[in-house]
Amino acid sequence: MSQPLIVTISHRLGREEAVRRIKSGLATARSNYSALLAIHEETWTGDRLAFRVSAIGQSAMGSIDVAEEHVRLEVTLPWLLAKVAEKFTPAIRKEGMLMLEKK
């Protein structure tokens, strides 16, 4: 495993609303990106989501921590995905912001 990919997204929703929107957004992402991404585990403990996903035959583990004014995504990627992760960081941030903006 390599260095974790960390993306932080600010919001003004409060913790509860941000968690609600993330849960809803993950359900949508699960269906919209099923050809590229498989979510194998999704466990919420309070305001923290621990997950295990796979993409292009590679598995990754991570977490999403929801705070009052920001969301922090941390994913530990295998070598192959880590090589392309920086290119996807803007897209991850954009999708996260869209998830938090939708009502």
C-alpha positions, 0 to 999 in steps of 0.5 A: 500500500502507498500513501493515502489519498486525502480529500477535504471538502468544506460545507455549511450543512451541519453534521447530520445533514452532511451525513444524510446527503453522503448516504444518499449520494453513495447509493447513487454512486453505487448505481452510476459507477457500478461499471468502474467501482464496486463497494464491498463494505460500507460501515457507519459508526456515528459520523464515520464511514469505513469502506472497502472498494475495488476498481480496475481489479484493485482493492482499496480501503478508506474512511469518510469522517463527517464534521460540522463544517467539512468532510474528510475522505481518506483512501489507502490505495494500492500502487497501481491506483496511487499512480493515477490518483492525483489525476482523479482528485479534482473529480473526487472533490467535485463529486463530493461537493455535488453530493453535499450541494444536492437537496 
